[in-house]
């Protein structure tokens, strides 16, 4: 209601993401050392636009490198963050922060997770991953597809896929 009253009909505001029902806004928080196009840490907070209460943290470890994406029905948000071992993973959560679930369990460090996308029926999430050489040049990239019912992950790394994401 607050969004409509103010005439904001857009689905995103920069890196912020508005829920399909326009009741929640996921807002990025940048911190740490920053340069022109990135910050050291990137967390996400959810703002309930129907109840002007304080923002709800969805990530706390600074690894929300992929912008949040809403499930097709608007009940869940997918995003990246570091796990307790400091490894970048994909998570999903309800916007109120009550049900945060880790979806991937990478055993080794991942340099980037980009382009998290939901299947239109909400049954799967795909994301692009990348690892880099110490020089910063891309080393390998891949696309993983997560089945949200079975938690099975299909790993796609065709030879012609030299680099995904930014």
Backbone as a chain_set.jsonl record, in Angstrom:
{"seq": "XXXXXXXXXXXXXXXXXXXXXXXXXXXXXXXXXXXXXXXXXXXXXXXXXXXXXXXXXXXXXXXXXXXXXXXXXXXXXXXXXXXXXXXXXXXXXXXXXXXXXXXXXXXXXXXXXXXXXXXXXXXXXXXXXXXXXXXXXXXXXXXXXXXXXXXXXXXXXXXXXXXXXX", "coords": {"N": [[0.804, -1.218, 0.0], [1.919, 1.313, 0.775], [3.793, 1.743, -1.226], [2.218, 1.941, -3.551], [0.66, 4.178, -2.896], [2.557, 6.184, -3.016], [3.13, 6.2, -5.659], [5.09, 4.543, -6.751], [5.828, 2.262, -8.994], [7.724, 0.565, -9.879], [9.718, -2.439, -10.047], [12.199, -2.671, -8.904], [14.675, -0.825, -7.105], [17.476, 0.427, -7.873], [19.805, -1.675, -6.496], [17.954, -2.68, -4.759], [15.084, -4.753, -4.066], [11.761, -5.136, -4.807], [8.955, -6.822, -3.479], [6.675, -9.09, -5.19], [4.035, -8.564, -4.343], [4.295, -6.045, -3.45], [4.71, -5.433, -0.779], [7.012, -5.831, 0.641], [10.423, -4.809, 0.806], [13.617, -5.52, -0.223], [16.696, -4.476, 0.81], [19.97, -3.479, 0.005], [22.961, -3.296, 1.988], [25.944, -1.683, 2.089], [29.305, -2.03, 3.123], [32.55, -1.715, 4.74], [35.789, -1.589, 3.096], [35.658, 0.231, 0.086], [35.413, 0.469, -3.488], [35.137, 1.865, -6.786], [33.144, 0.211, -8.06], [32.346, -1.752, -6.226], [31.92, -3.099, -2.886], [33.509, -4.121, 0.152], [31.928, -5.621, 1.912], [28.58, -6.836, 1.776], [25.428, -6.762, 2.715], [22.002, -7.793, 3.314], [18.826, -6.371, 4.048], [15.421, -6.668, 5.059], [12.523, -4.774, 4.525], [9.448, -4.171, 5.877], [6.87, -2.906, 4.236], [4.302, -2.412, 4.945], [4.214, -2.036, 7.586], [5.869, 0.05, 9.412], [8.278, -0.885, 10.831], [11.541, -1.522, 12.329], [14.195, -2.392, 9.969], [14.751, -5.809, 8.915], [17.391, -7.971, 9.353], [18.656, -10.073, 6.795], [21.002, -11.186, 5.922], [24.192, -11.524, 7.49], [26.848, -11.841, 7.244], [28.164, -10.508, 5.236], [28.259, -11.383, 2.563], [26.451, -11.046, 0.439], [26.62, -11.049, -2.474], [25.175, -11.545, -4.761], [22.322, -10.013, -6.02], [19.245, -9.957, -4.263], [16.581, -12.169, -5.102], [13.157, -12.572, -5.747], [10.886, -15.258, -5.096], [8.578, -16.684, -7.466], [5.966, -16.624, -6.348], [6.296, -14.784, -4.387], [6.832, -15.365, -1.705], [9.307, -16.118, -0.77], [12.807, -15.281, -0.641], [15.778, -15.424, -2.5], [19.32, -15.499, -2.146], [22.856, -14.726, -1.836], [25.348, -15.499, 0.639], [28.003, -15.607, 3.076], [28.804, -18.686, 4.692], [29.136, -20.213, 7.989], [31.78, -21.014, 7.871], [32.957, -19.196, 6.266], [32.553, -19.512, 3.538], [31.165, -18.849, 0.414], [27.723, -19.175, -0.228], [24.419, -20.222, -1.387], [21.306, -19.081, -0.264], [17.904, -19.261, 0.967], [15.051, -17.434, 2.131], [12.265, -16.463, 4.208], [10.762, -13.244, 3.958], [10.511, -12.053, 6.458], [12.621, -12.956, 7.871], [12.479, -15.194, 9.474], [12.747, -17.833, 8.6], [15.437, -18.909, 7.445], [17.297, -20.629, 5.098], [20.025, -22.596, 4.178], [21.018, -23.436, 0.957], [23.047, -24.387, -0.706], [26.168, -26.162, -0.374], [28.998, -25.593, -0.66], [32.246, -26.889, -0.598], [34.678, -25.718, -0.854], [36.244, -22.486, -1.157], [34.399, -20.01, -2.915], [34.563, -17.608, -5.401], [32.587, -15.956, -6.438], [29.043, -15.564, -6.618], [26.48, -15.209, -8.821], [23.634, -13.804, -10.531], [21.133, -15.113, -9.569], [18.327, -17.035, -10.218], [14.884, -17.801, -10.329], [12.949, -20.659, -11.227], [9.997, -20.379, -13.171], [7.813, -21.788, -11.979], [8.596, -21.952, -9.378], [9.956, -24.164, -8.387], [12.667, -24.629, -8.678], [15.97, -23.212, -8.384], [18.378, -21.428, -10.154], [21.827, -20.567, -10.456], [24.758, -18.629, -11.17], [28.153, -19.387, -10.819], [31.539, -18.487, -9.936], [35.076, -18.879, -9.98], [38.253, -17.417, -9.424], [41.618, -16.761, -10.583], [44.49, -15.809, -8.553], [45.299, -13.428, -9.752], [42.973, -12.257, -10.492], [41.792, -12.866, -12.851], [39.289, -14.811, -14.572], [38.968, -18.2, -13.557], [37.386, -20.54, -13.518], [33.98, -21.186, -14.335], [30.5, -21.793, -13.717], [27.148, -23.141, -13.836], [24.691, -23.835, -11.515], [21.852, -25.79, -10.75], [19.313, -25.874, -8.49], [17.162, -28.139, -7.051], [14.365, -27.502, -5.273], [12.676, -29.153, -3.821], [13.902, -31.723, -3.479], [16.468, -30.956, -2.874], [18.544, -31.629, -4.498], [21.334, -30.964, -6.57], [22.132, -29.895, -9.763], [24.938, -29.737, -11.683], [26.302, -27.683, -14.083], [28.687, -27.329, -16.488], [29.614, -26.615, -19.203], [32.048, -26.926, -21.853], [32.125, -24.725, -23.53], [31.346, -22.684, -21.895], [32.902, -20.202, -20.74], [32.968, -18.02, -18.998], [30.827, -16.713, -16.595], [28.652, -14.24, -15.294], [29.627, -11.261, -13.49]], "CA": [[0.0, 0.0, 0.0], [2.744, 2.522, 0.817], [4.418, 1.909, -2.533], [1.199, 2.416, -4.482], [0.29, 5.542, -2.501], [3.612, 7.115, -3.434], [3.246, 6.133, -7.103], [6.255, 3.768, -7.162], [5.354, 1.018, -9.609], [8.873, -0.202, -10.356], [10.01, -3.653, -9.299], [13.474, -2.579, -8.193], [15.248, 0.498, -6.908], [18.899, 0.119, -7.855], [19.984, -3.071, -6.099], [16.837, -3.087, -3.91], [14.123, -5.589, -4.775], [10.403, -5.034, -4.303], [8.233, -8.09, -3.593], [5.593, -9.037, -6.175], [2.825, -7.953, -3.773], [4.714, -4.684, -3.095], [4.636, -5.26, 0.673], [8.36, -5.973, 1.203], [11.54, -4.3, 0.014], [14.929, -6.018, 0.198], [17.608, -3.352, 0.624], [21.376, -3.827, 0.252], [23.781, -2.452, 2.854], [27.345, -1.817, 1.695], [30.213, -1.603, 4.178], [33.944, -2.092, 4.559], [36.481, -0.793, 2.088], [34.873, 0.301, -1.152], [35.991, 1.107, -4.652], [34.121, 2.419, -7.677], [32.028, -0.662, -8.413], [32.071, -2.803, -5.254], [32.258, -2.899, -1.484], [34.06, -5.318, 0.775], [30.827, -6.384, 2.496], [27.295, -6.541, 1.167], [24.382, -7.473, 3.446], [20.631, -7.498, 2.903], [17.793, -6.21, 5.062], [14.053, -6.628, 4.548], [11.699, -3.712, 5.103], [8.014, -4.422, 5.745], [6.307, -1.62, 3.817], [2.964, -2.248, 5.519], [4.408, -1.816, 9.008], [7.157, 0.732, 9.429], [9.128, -1.35, 11.918], [12.949, -1.529, 11.905], [14.559, -3.401, 8.963], [15.064, -7.149, 9.407], [18.572, -8.502, 8.652], [18.588, -11.395, 6.172], [22.38, -11.671, 5.902], [25.014, -10.837, 8.488], [28.253, -12.174, 7.017], [28.742, -9.652, 4.208], [28.467, -12.067, 1.294], [25.288, -10.978, -0.454], [27.128, -10.537, -3.75], [24.099, -11.629, -5.751], [21.14, -9.304, -5.58], [18.15, -10.831, -3.859], [15.538, -12.401, -6.094], [11.924, -13.068, -5.159], [10.235, -16.419, -5.693], [7.439, -16.238, -8.285], [4.793, -16.33, -5.53], [6.641, -13.699, -3.478], [6.923, -15.778, -0.309], [10.703, -16.39, -0.425], [13.863, -14.507, -1.284], [17.038, -16.166, -2.641], [20.46, -14.588, -2.095], [24.105, -15.354, -1.417], [26.012, -14.999, 1.842], [29.023, -16.528, 3.568], [28.374, -19.568, 5.768], [29.934, -20.075, 9.217], [33.189, -21.254, 7.541], [33.417, -18.14, 5.37], [32.423, -19.949, 2.149], [29.992, -18.282, -0.223], [26.668, -20.158, -0.464], [23.105, -19.703, -1.754], [20.317, -19.24, 0.793], [16.568, -18.726, 0.73], [14.452, -17.035, 3.4], [11.052, -15.673, 4.202], [11.226, -11.865, 4.126], [10.537, -11.662, 7.864], [13.864, -13.477, 8.427], [12.218, -16.298, 10.403], [13.093, -19.135, 8.023], [16.583, -18.815, 6.546], [17.764, -21.982, 4.793], [21.163, -22.715, 3.279], [20.678, -24.347, -0.137], [24.258, -24.995, -1.256], [27.167, -26.519, 0.636], [30.306, -25.641, -1.308], [33.283, -27.317, 0.336], [35.825, -24.831, -1.043], [35.922, -21.09, -1.386], [33.826, -19.6, -4.192], [34.814, -16.176, -5.534], [31.389, -15.177, -6.733], [27.758, -16.129, -6.998], [25.79, -14.158, -9.564], [22.449, -14.12, -11.34], [20.23, -16.114, -9.0], [17.07, -16.969, -10.969], [13.882, -18.811, -9.976], [12.125, -21.25, -12.278], [8.682, -19.739, -13.038], [6.897, -22.494, -11.078], [9.154, -21.885, -8.038], [10.478, -25.459, -7.949], [14.121, -24.679, -8.8], [16.747, -21.976, -8.453], [19.653, -21.553, -10.867], [22.751, -19.467, -10.185], [26.067, -18.693, -11.814], [29.278, -19.315, -9.891], [32.837, -18.228, -10.57], [36.327, -18.846, -9.221], [39.257, -16.62, -10.127], [43.025, -16.885, -10.234], [44.895, -14.693, -7.698], [45.423, -12.209, -10.558], [41.645, -11.711, -10.73], [41.257, -13.418, -14.1], [38.409, -15.97, -14.348], [39.584, -19.525, -13.575], [36.324, -21.453, -13.937], [32.632, -20.744, -14.023], [29.523, -22.857, -13.842], [25.767, -22.869, -13.461], [24.086, -24.902, -10.724], [20.394, -25.763, -10.662], [18.928, -26.476, -7.215], [15.788, -28.603, -6.927], [13.997, -27.09, -3.925], [12.009, -30.241, -3.111], [14.855, -32.782, -3.126], [17.757, -30.314, -2.602], [19.533, -32.125, -5.451], [21.947, -29.895, -7.364], [22.671, -30.279, -11.068], [26.095, -28.886, -11.983], [26.473, -27.524, -15.53], [29.928, -26.642, -16.792], [30.016, -26.977, -20.569], [33.355, -26.404, -22.259], [31.991, -23.414, -24.162], [31.015, -21.705, -20.863], [34.197, -19.765, -20.237], [32.831, -17.055, -17.931], [29.482, -16.232, -16.358], [28.581, -13.226, -14.25], [30.594, -10.148, -13.492]], "C": [[0.841, 1.273, 0.0], [3.398, 2.8, -0.527], [3.426, 2.494, -3.525], [0.812, 3.854, -4.172], [1.311, 6.571, -2.962], [3.865, 7.058, -4.934], [4.455, 5.374, -7.597], [5.782, 2.442, -7.704], [6.495, 0.149, -10.079], [9.126, -1.398, -9.455], [11.359, -3.63, -8.615], [13.922, -1.136, -8.12], [16.751, 0.297, -6.77], [19.075, -1.354, -7.563], [18.909, -3.543, -5.132], [15.84, -3.884, -4.743], [12.773, -5.524, -4.069], [9.683, -6.358, -4.508], [7.099, -7.964, -4.603], [4.31, -8.392, -5.642], [3.071, -6.525, -3.287], [4.602, -4.394, -1.592], [6.0, -5.321, 1.349], [9.38, -5.378, 0.242], [12.82, -4.87, 0.606], [15.945, -4.95, -0.184], [19.034, -3.799, 0.901], [22.04, -2.81, 1.177], [25.236, -2.711, 2.502], [28.218, -1.307, 2.827], [31.617, -2.106, 3.887], [34.597, -1.214, 3.509], [35.713, -0.878, 0.769], [35.721, 0.884, -2.269], [34.846, 1.471, -5.58], [32.919, 1.51, -7.872], [31.755, -1.792, -7.419], [32.447, -2.359, -3.847], [32.759, -4.22, -0.932], [32.954, -6.225, 1.315], [29.506, -5.909, 1.911], [26.263, -7.401, 1.897], [23.02, -7.039, 2.945], [19.738, -7.349, 4.123], [16.443, -6.172, 4.375], [13.291, -5.54, 5.284], [10.241, -4.056, 4.813], [7.356, -3.081, 5.445], [4.889, -1.397, 4.327], [3.026, -1.918, 6.999], [5.79, -1.204, 9.175], [7.971, 0.395, 10.676], [10.578, -1.329, 11.433], [13.22, -2.606, 10.863], [14.988, -4.708, 9.627], [16.288, -7.661, 8.648], [18.307, -9.89, 8.073], [19.972, -12.014, 6.088], [23.163, -10.886, 6.935], [26.511, -11.015, 8.231], [28.898, -11.423, 5.863], [28.895, -10.261, 2.839], [27.295, -12.037, 0.338], [25.696, -10.372, -1.791], [26.09, -10.582, -4.856], [22.901, -10.867, -5.211], [20.038, -10.299, -5.243], [17.152, -10.983, -4.996], [14.339, -13.035, -5.403], [11.444, -14.318, -5.871], [9.022, -15.922, -6.482], [6.19, -15.907, -7.464], [5.058, -15.264, -4.471], [6.766, -14.077, -2.017], [8.358, -16.0, 0.164], [11.635, -15.477, -1.206], [15.098, -15.398, -1.358], [18.172, -15.155, -2.727], [21.712, -15.379, -1.743], [24.568, -14.735, -0.1], [27.097, -16.011, 2.204], [28.429, -17.398, 4.665], [29.295, -19.388, 6.969], [31.417, -20.361, 8.995], [33.743, -20.199, 6.589], [33.369, -18.519, 3.899], [31.102, -19.423, 1.596], [28.999, -19.377, -0.597], [25.409, -19.444, -0.954], [22.138, -20.052, -0.628], [18.943, -18.826, 0.261], [15.979, -18.397, 2.103], [13.077, -16.428, 3.166], [11.482, -14.232, 4.479], [11.245, -11.389, 5.574], [11.767, -12.211, 8.592], [13.689, -14.663, 9.361], [12.694, -17.647, 9.888], [14.205, -18.972, 6.991], [17.153, -20.217, 6.366], [18.937, -21.923, 3.82], [20.843, -23.774, 2.239], [21.886, -25.029, -0.755], [25.243, -25.246, -0.124], [28.513, -26.685, -0.053], [31.35, -25.979, -0.256], [34.51, -26.415, 0.273], [35.338, -23.423, -1.318], [35.411, -20.85, -2.806], [34.017, -18.092, -4.288], [33.562, -15.354, -5.809], [30.188, -16.028, -7.053], [26.975, -14.99, -7.613], [24.494, -14.706, -10.146], [21.619, -15.262, -10.782], [18.866, -15.928, -9.653], [16.162, -18.111, -10.518], [13.236, -19.377, -11.229], [10.715, -20.678, -12.095], [7.698, -20.463, -12.118], [7.423, -22.552, -9.64], [9.793, -23.16, -7.535], [12.003, -25.544, -7.972], [14.706, -23.266, -8.783], [18.023, -22.289, -9.23], [20.516, -20.355, -10.491], [24.049, -19.706, -10.932], [27.138, -18.547, -10.743], [30.569, -19.091, -10.648], [33.954, -18.344, -9.531], [37.358, -18.135, -10.077], [40.665, -17.022, -9.696], [43.381, -15.719, -9.309], [45.038, -13.361, -8.454], [44.076, -11.536, -10.793], [41.012, -12.21, -12.008], [40.361, -14.619, -13.794], [39.165, -17.286, -14.496], [38.584, -20.56, -14.083], [34.989, -20.818, -13.593], [31.669, -21.884, -14.303], [28.136, -22.317, -13.547], [25.288, -24.08, -12.677], [22.579, -24.688, -10.687], [20.006, -26.542, -9.409], [17.458, -26.86, -7.267], [15.36, -28.339, -5.483], [13.236, -28.156, -3.147], [13.017, -31.272, -2.608], [16.203, -32.23, -2.641], [18.896, -30.884, -3.449], [20.054, -30.937, -6.273], [22.505, -30.488, -8.645], [23.735, -29.257, -11.425], [26.305, -28.859, -13.497], [27.751, -26.73, -15.768], [30.384, -27.029, -18.197], [31.327, -26.299, -20.953], [33.247, -25.022, -22.894], [31.631, -22.32, -23.152], [32.313, -21.249, -20.228], [34.058, -18.793, -19.08], [31.385, -16.648, -17.809], [29.522, -15.197, -15.24], [29.636, -12.162, -14.427], [31.322, -10.108, -12.176]], "O": [[0.508, 2.224, -0.707], [3.542, 3.956, -0.924], [3.749, 3.431, -4.255], [0.652, 4.664, -5.085], [0.954, 7.71, -3.263], [4.72, 7.785, -5.441], [4.834, 5.531, -8.758], [5.371, 1.575, -6.932], [6.252, -0.922, -10.635], [8.799, -1.384, -8.268], [11.637, -4.513, -7.804], [13.582, -0.324, -8.98], [17.246, 0.028, -5.676], [18.558, -2.198, -8.294], [18.939, -4.701, -4.714], [15.757, -3.719, -5.96], [12.665, -5.824, -2.88], [9.78, -6.958, -5.578], [6.611, -6.862, -4.852], [3.581, -7.747, -6.395], [2.162, -5.874, -2.773], [4.422, -3.246, -1.188], [6.138, -4.91, 2.501], [9.216, -5.438, -0.977], [13.076, -4.721, 1.801], [16.048, -4.565, -1.349], [19.291, -4.435, 1.924], [21.721, -1.621, 1.148], [25.708, -3.843, 2.607], [27.92, -0.275, 3.427], [31.845, -2.829, 2.917], [34.023, -0.212, 3.083], [35.192, -1.931, 0.4], [36.625, 1.686, -2.032], [33.685, 1.387, -5.18], [31.782, 1.984, -7.853], [31.0, -2.71, -7.739], [33.18, -1.391, -3.647], [32.475, -5.29, -1.47], [33.031, -7.448, 1.192], [29.338, -4.732, 1.591], [26.226, -8.619, 1.72], [22.897, -6.039, 2.238], [19.864, -8.088, 5.099], [16.326, -5.7, 3.244], [13.398, -5.399, 6.503], [9.846, -4.213, 3.658], [7.295, -2.213, 6.316], [4.334, -0.311, 4.16], [2.014, -1.561, 7.603], [6.789, -1.917, 9.08], [8.307, 1.273, 11.471], [10.821, -1.137, 10.241], [12.546, -3.636, 10.862], [15.513, -4.718, 10.74], [16.24, -7.778, 7.424], [17.801, -10.774, 8.764], [20.11, -13.234, 6.173], [22.847, -9.733, 7.226], [27.34, -10.414, 8.914], [30.059, -11.672, 5.539], [29.609, -9.7, 2.008], [27.163, -12.93, -0.499], [25.191, -9.324, -2.193], [26.114, -9.764, -5.776], [22.51, -11.06, -4.06], [19.922, -11.352, -5.87], [16.908, -10.046, -5.757], [14.493, -13.929, -4.572], [11.572, -14.439, -7.089], [8.497, -14.847, -6.192], [5.431, -15.011, -7.834], [4.146, -14.88, -3.738], [6.804, -13.194, -1.16], [8.606, -16.064, 1.368], [11.298, -14.973, -2.277], [15.435, -16.062, -0.378], [18.011, -14.082, -3.309], [21.636, -16.557, -1.394], [24.222, -13.6, 0.228], [27.105, -17.133, 1.697], [27.641, -16.918, 5.48], [30.147, -18.5, 6.965], [32.24, -19.996, 9.835], [34.889, -20.306, 6.152], [34.068, -17.915, 3.086], [30.056, -19.54, 2.235], [29.37, -20.382, -1.203], [25.339, -18.215, -0.94], [22.146, -21.168, -0.107], [18.834, -18.138, -0.753], [16.353, -18.998, 3.109], [12.768, -15.945, 2.077], [12.476, -14.018, 5.173], [11.929, -10.415, 5.889], [11.943, -11.966, 9.786], [14.658, -15.099, 9.983], [13.016, -18.525, 10.689], [13.935, -18.904, 5.792], [17.453, -20.908, 7.339], [18.856, -21.283, 2.771], [20.443, -24.885, 2.585], [21.767, -26.137, -1.277], [25.166, -24.629, 0.939], [29.102, -27.766, -0.038], [31.341, -25.424, 0.843], [35.289, -26.349, 1.224], [34.178, -23.2, -1.665], [35.926, -21.417, -3.769], [33.67, -17.367, -3.356], [33.497, -14.179, -5.447], [30.301, -17.082, -7.679], [26.822, -13.93, -7.006], [24.295, -15.918, -10.234], [21.423, -16.274, -11.456], [18.31, -14.829, -9.655], [16.612, -19.244, -10.346], [13.001, -18.646, -12.19], [10.277, -20.509, -10.957], [6.829, -19.819, -11.531], [6.774, -23.135, -8.772], [10.145, -23.24, -6.359], [12.577, -26.438, -7.35], [14.042, -22.282, -9.114], [18.671, -23.306, -8.983], [20.005, -19.264, -10.238], [24.39, -20.837, -11.277], [27.041, -17.687, -9.868], [30.698, -19.443, -11.82], [33.796, -17.961, -8.372], [37.341, -18.238, -11.304], [40.875, -17.547, -8.603], [42.65, -14.729, -9.275], [44.91, -12.292, -7.857], [44.021, -10.389, -11.237], [39.819, -12.003, -12.232], [40.639, -15.369, -12.859], [39.918, -17.466, -15.453], [38.897, -21.357, -14.967], [34.89, -20.01, -12.67], [31.988, -22.819, -15.037], [27.973, -21.193, -13.073], [25.455, -25.218, -13.117], [22.097, -23.558, -10.605], [20.329, -27.723, -9.278], [16.6, -26.008, -7.5], [15.944, -28.906, -4.56], [13.157, -28.073, -1.922], [12.986, -31.65, -1.437], [16.995, -32.97, -2.058], [20.07, -30.653, -3.158], [19.3, -30.027, -6.619], [23.257, -31.462, -8.616], [23.467, -28.056, -11.463], [26.469, -29.909, -14.118], [27.882, -25.596, -15.306], [31.411, -27.688, -18.365], [31.665, -25.232, -20.439], [34.184, -24.228, -22.804], [31.612, -21.143, -23.511], [32.776, -21.861, -19.266], [34.953, -18.736, -18.236], [30.764, -16.273, -18.804], [30.354, -15.29, -14.337], [30.418, -12.168, -15.377], [32.179, -9.248, -11.971]]}, "num_chains": 1, "name": "protein.A"}
